């Protein structure tokens, strides 16, 4: 039998708090040790912020769950120290094929521009992602992970949050300067505070199954509308690690979930799909429904919400887990600076506004996808089938086919942390955009740009000759200020700086191409690798103003 992952049970260690008389207060407590909670905890702990991470369970999830990790998410996982493990284990893919009944109507290729470190998407079962994150978390001494610690009640005030926690060893209470709720769509924290989400449920059910099978199916995304093996519905197929395959069958709202999960119902469905010549093993099955919902605010005083606790979307388009990890990336650096006293609390308000914009984009795309995949009226069904019938022959119709618009990062053009651009330039690297990657080198050391940007503020200055840089001493001073900013000189020719500044060589010209770099161009990069400001010349006073703007101190 093909090897599949066996989740390891995590021990419930007695918490120290029940044995002290005074209420113990922690800088940050995170509830929920799924991918989002682990990502947020790792981000903080690897930057010297002590974190307590609570989870009511004691093992990783069963089944594949959220499997598609987009390039932006892989870039974040690189900074958390688990990117290589995810890519090595996962199945990369770029090609998606769409079928109507028994005919292919079109295909797409997500192959990114050349010279990026990471591919467009990989498929990786959620339990592997959680395990890689957990092993990284266990290596961080400032991260206290507590399994089988179930939050039963939460209250908050202007100074922090207070949690009642039940464990097999008994109940105890703790306090937190900041509480981050990553405890899923049925969030106990959200419910305890009397908060709710707003949005729309979708009246449909889907069967998801993990199987292992020996086949020559390519590592592609295959989506069927009204296939002959499952007429009147839709089916999605993905290749996963361990020679596993993930299949999603649309069932319709009237389907009986318990009946549909029975092997005598599931196996014939799959056999009709893969053919009688293919033997397979059924590893996991579940029936799910979903909603497009979000909270109206993601910050409530000293409590912040992320991932499914904050917003939910359909699984088609891979927007759920990717959005959650990008929540953690946006929140981590802001909470770190606030906790360290380097930025005011209102910086955290921008977490809510920026990530709500992303949630709105994801909900809109998810709603449009589901309206096309599951039309609810005769008119919308007739329109969809007409589009599908035309798409095989006419490019204009292919643009209307929607089997799930795939996850892309949100460009924060309207963020209040941006410094408005006053100089025209071309390309996508506008203030608010996530940085594109490029191959770079420093003498004999070859590396990727994003790996050098890291998790701190960076100032990139594009120069022809690094030995002739104006304001060299002033640039050095940015590194030692109240909020340290590392300066990197980007040059097409290499060389050394007379002021001890880092010099990196754009030896392929990709940086100049993607960033529309001209001699003297300057970029301020946030710790989450979004561009905060851009100028056509270096002005130290403007740089300092932009740093204040990017940390909500302007």
VOGU-3710 file (C-alpha; in Angstrom, 3 decimals, decimal comma):
1> xxxxxxxxxx> 0,000/0,000/0,000  1,216/3,519/-0,776  2,586/5,329/2,259  0,374/8,073/3,650  0,975/10,471/6,492  0,183/9,351/10,014  -0,386/12,336/12,331  1,536/12,240/15,590  -0,332/12,844/18,808  1,017/15,815/20,737
11> xxxxxxxxxx> 1,381/15,520/24,487  -0,599/17,769/26,797  2,009/19,334/29,066  0,777/20,762/32,374  0,635/24,556/32,161  2,572/26,465/34,851  -0,210/28,969/35,562  -2,414/26,775/37,837  0,461/26,549/40,311  0,882/30,309/40,876
21> xxxxxxxxxx> -1,374/32,551/42,900  -1,320/35,609/40,647  -2,788/35,795/37,152  0,078/35,267/34,677  0,203/37,752/31,820  1,783/36,990/28,425  2,734/39,459/25,667  0,879/37,474/22,965  -1,498/34,520/23,139  -2,662/32,852/19,923
31> xxxxxxxxxx> -5,646/30,496/19,848  -5,597/27,820/17,135  -2,548/25,810/16,005  -3,570/25,320/12,393  -1,484/26,773/9,559  -2,537/30,378/10,298  -1,935/30,252/14,049  1,385/28,466/13,610  2,517/30,936/10,939  1,672/33,924/13,126
41> xxxxxxxxxx> 3,328/32,383/16,190  6,518/31,533/14,283  6,728/35,015/12,781  6,566/36,622/16,222  8,751/34,131/18,088  11,574/34,227/15,544  11,663/38,000/16,120  12,042/37,740/19,914  8,350/38,084/20,897  7,302/35,434/23,471
51> xxxxxxxxxx> 4,132/33,622/22,356  1,755/31,125/23,953  -0,059/29,040/21,315  -3,191/27,178/22,432  -5,061/24,415/20,611  -7,960/22,295/21,779  -6,812/19,227/19,807  -3,618/17,166/20,007  -2,906/16,198/16,375  -2,797/17,593/12,862
61> xxxxxxxxxx> -5,929/17,529/10,729  -7,123/14,380/9,001  -7,455/14,511/5,230  -5,986/16,838/2,668  -8,132/19,928/3,467  -6,549/23,088/2,021  -3,994/21,847/-0,501  -3,093/24,599/-3,005  -0,298/26,910/-1,912  0,215/29,915/-4,168
71> xxxxxxxxxx> 3,545/31,548/-4,971  2,974/34,457/-2,583  2,292/31,994/0,237  5,423/30,018/-0,628  7,426/33,250/-0,417  6,021/33,791/3,089  6,752/30,196/4,107  10,342/30,749/2,988  10,621/33,550/5,547  9,124/31,284/8,209
81> xxxxxxxxxx> 11,765/28,656/7,490  9,612/25,904/5,914  9,433/26,832/2,221  11,941/24,257/1,011  10,231/21,417/2,899  6,851/22,330/1,409  8,159/22,576/-2,149  10,214/19,384/-1,885  7,218/17,399/-0,629  4,462/19,078/-2,657
91> xxxxxxxxxx> 3,477/18,614/-6,284  4,110/21,674/-8,435  1,766/22,409/-11,318  1,148/25,104/-13,878  -1,394/23,608/-16,308  -5,132/23,592/-15,728  -7,582/21,861/-18,073  -11,336/22,429/-18,233  -13,804/19,936/-19,687  -17,469/20,250/-20,653
101> xxxxxxxxxx> -19,076/16,852/-20,637  -16,545/14,623/-22,440  -14,589/17,287/-24,327  -11,757/19,579/-23,285  -12,772/23,169/-23,979  -9,595/24,992/-22,981  -6,458/24,927/-20,863  -4,347/27,542/-19,098  -0,727/27,726/-17,986  0,252/29,469/-14,771
111> xxxxxxxxxx> 3,962/29,309/-15,520  5,273/32,499/-13,923  7,728/34,809/-15,574  11,187/33,257/-15,862  13,674/33,767/-13,046  11,427/33,347/-10,025  12,485/31,055/-7,205  9,038/29,568/-6,661  6,507/28,082/-9,081  2,947/29,345/-9,502
121> xxxxxxxxxx> 1,252/26,762/-7,251  1,997/23,548/-5,418  -0,406/20,961/-4,027  0,420/19,818/-0,515  -1,904/18,166/1,954  -2,642/20,424/4,909  -1,340/17,902/7,425  2,121/18,129/5,885  2,064/21,921/5,994  0,982/21,822/9,634
131> xxxxxxxxxx> 3,693/19,308/10,477  6,449/21,368/8,824  5,243/24,477/10,643  4,984/22,583/13,927  8,556/21,300/13,725  9,744/24,835/13,025  7,672/26,146/15,943  9,158/23,576/18,312  12,648/24,839/17,457  11,860/28,341/18,771
141> xxxxxxxxxx> 12,492/28,727/22,515  10,119/31,697/22,863  7,149/29,716/21,518  5,147/27,783/24,132  2,771/25,348/22,357  -0,011/23,916/24,506  -2,177/21,137/23,069  -5,493/20,005/24,567  -5,894/23,503/25,974  -9,462/24,472/25,093
151> xxxxxxxxxx> -10,501/28,092/25,496  -13,879/28,148/27,206  -14,343/31,875/27,801  -12,756/35,168/26,763  -13,204/38,731/27,897  -11,211/41,815/27,004  -10,679/45,389/28,085  -8,465/48,290/27,068  -5,373/46,647/28,578  -5,628/43,102/27,273
161> xxxxxxxxxx> -7,575/39,874/27,087  -8,385/37,268/29,722  -8,883/33,602/28,912  -10,387/30,673/30,783  -8,823/27,418/29,581  -9,882/23,806/30,148  -7,337/20,962/30,016  -7,266/17,276/31,010  -5,336/18,424/34,089  -7,963/20,987/35,070
171> xxxxxxxxxx> -8,926/24,580/34,288  -6,768/27,675/34,577  -6,773/31,342/33,530  -4,234/33,562/31,805  -4,045/37,138/30,582  -2,566/38,490/27,353  -1,474/41,921/26,246  -2,633/40,836/22,777  -4,845/37,934/21,747  -4,878/36,588/18,172
181> xxxxxxxxxx> -7,834/34,354/17,272  -6,959/31,794/14,594  -9,476/29,225/15,827  -11,439/28,653/12,652  -14,875/29,330/11,240  -16,596/28,351/14,510  -14,271/30,576/16,540  -14,760/30,260/20,298  -13,015/33,603/20,793  -15,367/35,356/18,393
191> xxxxxxxxxx> -18,424/33,777/19,994  -17,243/34,584/23,538  -16,945/38,255/22,613  -20,419/38,319/21,054  -19,082/38,942/17,555  -20,233/37,467/14,263  -19,506/37,339/10,550  -21,553/38,758/7,686  -22,147/37,143/4,318  -23,924/34,464/2,344
201> xxxxxxxxxx> -24,136/30,672/2,645  -24,082/28,597/-0,543  -26,832/26,009/-0,812  -24,767/23,163/-2,162  -22,804/20,184/-0,881  -19,509/18,742/-2,061  -17,912/15,376/-1,450  -14,128/15,454/-1,099  -12,096/12,261/-1,273  -8,381/11,449/-0,999
211> xxxxxxxxxx> -7,278/8,353/-2,897  -4,006/6,696/-3,843  -3,841/5,223/-7,315  -1,265/4,068/-9,829  -1,980/6,059/-12,952  -0,404/8,129/-15,676  -2,573/11,161/-14,926  -0,401/14,268/-15,306  0,203/16,704/-12,436  -2,431/19,160/-13,646
221> xxxxxxxxxx> -5,657/20,661/-12,381  -8,612/19,040/-14,163  -12,108/20,475/-13,813  -15,235/19,000/-15,385  -18,624/20,591/-15,945  -21,394/18,011/-16,372  -19,074/15,021/-16,986  -20,546/11,723/-18,223  -19,355/9,957/-15,040  -21,157/12,506/-12,786
231> xxxxxxxxxx> -23,875/14,093/-14,941  -25,382/17,436/-14,090  -22,691/18,324/-11,558  -19,013/19,383/-11,458  -15,822/17,541/-10,473  -12,316/18,757/-9,623  -9,138/16,620/-9,623  -5,738/17,499/-8,096  -2,495/15,524/-7,744  -0,965/15,516/-4,244
241> xxxxxxxxxx> 2,111/14,198/-2,458  2,566/10,436/-1,860  0,933/9,551/-5,188  -2,358/10,740/-3,736  -5,186/12,427/-5,612  -7,830/14,787/-4,327  -11,298/14,670/-5,913  -14,174/17,092/-5,240  -17,640/15,981/-6,392  -20,520/18,456/-6,437
251> xxxxxxxxxx> -23,549/16,727/-4,885  -26,349/19,278/-4,727  -28,017/20,682/-1,643  -30,476/17,806/-1,184  -27,775/15,139/-0,839  -27,635/13,248/2,471  -24,116/13,907/3,880  -23,939/10,731/5,975  -25,174/8,548/3,149  -22,783/10,088/0,628
261> xxxxxxxxxx> -19,759/9,430/2,870  -20,387/5,707/2,986  -17,836/3,662/1,007  -20,583/1,893/-0,922  -21,561/5,306/-2,328  -18,110/6,888/-2,665  -16,248/4,041/-4,330  -18,644/3,622/-7,304  -18,437/7,376/-7,973  -14,651/7,278/-8,093
271> xxxxxxxxxx> -14,541/4,063/-10,094  -16,791/5,600/-12,740  -14,389/8,504/-12,951  -11,020/6,697/-13,090  -12,216/3,643/-15,021  -12,502/-0,036/-14,204  -8,842/-0,652/-15,121  -7,519/1,433/-12,236  -7,400/0,119/-8,682  -7,332/2,714/-5,920
281> xxxxxxxxxx> -7,373/2,999/-2,131  -9,801/5,361/-0,454  -7,902/7,243/2,272  -10,276/9,930/3,506  -13,708/11,280/2,676  -15,811/14,203/3,872  -18,866/16,183/2,795  -18,723/19,934/3,177  -20,700/23,083/2,613  -19,262/26,576/2,679
291> xxxxxxxxxx> -20,057/30,236/3,036  -18,663/33,557/1,885  -18,568/35,534/5,120  -16,332/37,984/6,942  -16,184/40,042/10,098  -16,789/43,774/9,746  -13,586/44,534/11,678  -10,591/42,281/12,344  -9,384/44,244/15,354  -11,485/44,553/18,493
301> xxxxxxxxxx> -9,347/46,370/21,040  -6,624/43,963/22,133  -8,113/41,027/20,180  -7,291/40,370/16,522  -8,828/37,812/14,166  -7,146/35,950/11,302  -7,847/33,107/8,890  -11,224/31,367/8,935  -12,033/33,012/12,259  -12,098/36,304/10,325
311> xxxxxxxxxx> -13,411/35,287/6,893  -14,487/32,249/4,884  -14,729/31,596/1,129  -15,367/28,661/-1,183  -12,509/26,182/-1,707  -12,519/26,745/-5,486  -9,662/29,119/-6,246  -7,451/28,161/-3,280  -8,210/31,415/-1,496  -8,874/30,194/2,039
321> xxxxxxxxxx> -5,556/28,900/3,377  -3,538/31,295/1,223  -5,491/34,275/2,551  -5,054/33,071/6,125  -1,279/32,779/5,882  -1,170/36,205/4,225  -3,223/37,511/7,180  -0,527/36,214/9,513  2,175/37,838/7,386  0,434/41,217/7,455
331> xxxxxxxxxx> -0,274/41,034/11,179  3,044/39,631/12,381  5,334/42,583/11,717  2,780/45,135/12,917  2,121/43,335/16,186  5,859/42,884/16,640  6,572/46,627/16,302  3,678/47,555/18,600  4,767/45,031/21,230  8,340/46,321/21,072
341> xxxxxxxxxx> 7,180/49,911/21,474  8,425/50,879/18,000  4,997/51,785/16,593  1,665/53,001/18,011  -1,297/50,677/18,539  -3,201/52,216/15,639  -0,771/50,482/13,262  -2,892/47,397/13,996  -5,959/49,151/12,605  -4,274/48,938/9,200
351> xxxxxxxxxx> -4,119/45,162/9,583  -7,900/45,198/9,643  -8,359/47,579/6,704  -5,732/45,939/4,501  -6,820/42,373/5,090  -10,525/43,223/4,841  -9,769/44,532/1,355  -8,195/41,174/0,561  -11,191/39,369/2,075  -13,577/41,409/-0,077
361> xxxxxxxxxx> -11,610/40,539/-3,214  -11,621/36,867/-2,289  -15,346/36,855/-1,521  -16,183/38,564/-4,807  -14,097/36,107/-6,807  -15,450/33,161/-4,847  -19,072/34,259/-5,320  -18,596/34,714/-9,063  -16,973/31,298/-9,336  -19,750/29,540/-7,474
371> xxxxxxxxxx> -22,436/31,338/-9,470  -20,870/29,864/-12,597  -20,110/26,412/-11,166  -23,493/25,976/-9,468  -26,113/28,021/-11,401  -29,389/28,137/-9,476  -31,871/29,144/-12,182  -32,699/27,862/-15,642  -31,510/31,122/-17,183  -28,081/31,069/-15,469
381> xxxxxxxxxx> -27,700/27,369/-16,295  -28,503/28,031/-19,953  -26,015/30,930/-20,009  -23,273/28,809/-18,431  -23,784/25,885/-20,795  -23,817/28,236/-23,790  -20,505/29,742/-22,658  -19,008/26,280/-22,192  -20,220/25,182/-25,605  -18,626/28,207/-27,278
391> xxxxxxxxxx> -15,376/28,126/-25,275  -13,898/25,253/-27,263  -13,799/27,348/-30,417  -13,925/31,022/-29,392  -11,384/32,792/-27,151  -13,912/35,413/-25,976  -16,009/32,645/-24,395  -13,005/31,109/-22,611  -12,552/34,345/-20,676  -16,066/33,833/-19,241
401> xxxxxxxxxx> -15,455/30,273/-18,031  -15,003/30,323/-14,251  -14,019/27,128/-12,478  -12,412/29,073/-9,614  -10,213/32,149/-10,128  -6,948/31,146/-8,490  -5,423/32,971/-5,541  -3,339/36,069/-6,234  -1,953/38,526/-3,672  -3,819/41,738/-2,976
411> xxxxxxxxxx> -2,180/44,971/-4,134  -2,634/47,488/-1,306  -2,732/50,594/-3,493  -5,069/52,441/-1,119  -3,214/51,623/2,100  -2,697/54,557/4,431  0,812/53,202/5,072  1,879/54,016/1,511  3,644/57,196/0,505  1,869/58,386/-2,669
421> xxxxxxxxxx> 3,978/58,121/-5,776  4,642/61,385/-7,637  6,787/60,076/-10,482  5,371/58,132/-13,458  6,860/54,728/-14,177  5,837/51,476/-15,801  5,281/47,978/-14,424  3,496/46,372/-11,506  5,829/47,414/-8,692  3,644/50,249/-7,404
431> xxxxxxxxxx> 3,352/51,279/-3,738  1,216/48,602/-2,094  2,310/45,780/-4,416  4,100/42,674/-3,119  7,675/42,548/-4,370  8,576/40,459/-7,397  11,490/38,084/-7,063  14,692/38,282/-9,142  17,997/36,375/-9,274  20,809/38,452/-7,760
441> xxxxxxxxxx> 24,400/38,000/-6,697  27,026/39,556/-4,490  30,451/38,657/-5,844  30,350/34,819/-6,084  27,228/34,388/-3,929  24,059/33,829/-5,981  20,675/34,288/-4,289  17,103/35,481/-4,755  16,056/39,043/-3,983  13,191/38,085/-1,656
451> xxxxxxxxxx> 15,534/35,985/0,469  17,598/39,119/1,187  14,608/41,362/1,863  13,720/39,168/4,845  11,237/40,348/7,496  12,474/43,874/8,201  12,284/47,269/6,529  14,631/47,588/3,574  15,645/50,521/1,385  16,716/49,604/-2,146
461> xxxxxxxxxx> 18,751/52,184/-4,072  19,529/51,548/-7,736  22,949/52,910/-8,739  25,273/52,526/-11,707  28,407/52,684/-9,570  28,216/51,726/-5,865  31,472/53,561/-5,139  29,817/56,869/-6,052  26,742/57,093/-3,856  25,435/60,389/-2,530
471> xxxxxxxxxx> 24,378/60,606/1,110  26,334/57,456/2,035  26,742/58,468/5,665  23,055/59,385/5,933  22,105/56,019/4,465  24,245/54,306/7,084  22,376/56,202/9,797  19,065/54,609/8,747  20,354/51,299/10,043  20,938/52,614/13,544
481> xxxxxxxxxx> 17,823/54,715/14,052  14,817/54,212/16,318  13,447/51,791/13,701  16,336/50,167/11,891  16,195/50,080/8,080  18,732/48,044/6,126  20,032/49,696/2,946  20,861/47,669/-0,164  22,521/49,156/-3,228  21,315/47,445/-6,408
491> xxxxxxxxxx> 23,647/47,785/-9,381  23,853/46,274/-12,862  27,640/45,918/-12,629  28,460/44,778/-9,095  31,242/46,289/-7,004  31,764/47,478/-3,439  30,416/50,377/-1,438  32,817/52,843/0,150  30,332/53,272/3,023  30,021/49,624/4,021
501> xxxxxxxxxx> 26,543/49,275/2,521  25,363/45,959/1,078  25,779/45,806/-2,717  23,809/43,309/-4,809  24,188/42,846/-8,548  21,250/42,626/-10,940  23,300/40,388/-13,234  20,326/39,236/-15,355  18,651/42,645/-15,637  15,406/41,219/-14,220
511> xxxxxxxxxx> 15,310/43,706/-11,361  15,635/46,683/-13,716  12,953/45,170/-15,945  10,413/44,344/-13,231  10,938/47,399/-11,056  11,432/49,905/-13,917  14,730/50,802/-12,278  16,564/53,930/-13,407  19,808/55,294/-11,921  18,833/56,923/-8,625
521> xxxxxxxxxx> 15,519/55,043/-8,165  14,671/54,219/-4,533  12,156/51,833/-2,936  11,114/51,434/0,698  10,031/47,833/1,401  7,849/46,805/4,344  8,670/43,753/6,500  5,918/41,784/4,685  7,679/42,651/1,395  5,033/45,061/0,112
531> xxxxxxxxxx> 6,363/48,275/-1,402  5,681/51,240/0,883  7,191/54,028/-1,256  9,097/54,725/-4,442  11,084/57,743/-5,647  13,137/58,628/-8,715  15,934/60,064/-6,561  17,270/59,695/-3,047  16,105/62,216/-0,444  16,846/61,104/3,126
541> xxxxxxxxxx> 14,207/63,417/4,596  11,542/61,872/2,346  12,713/58,388/3,292  12,356/59,178/6,990  8,867/60,583/6,388  7,907/57,426/4,495  9,170/55,232/7,349  6,952/57,186/9,731  4,041/56,835/7,302  4,597/53,073/6,978
551> xxxx> 4,492/52,648/10,759  1,403/54,854/11,348  3,456/57,610/12,979  2,989/60,330/10,375
//
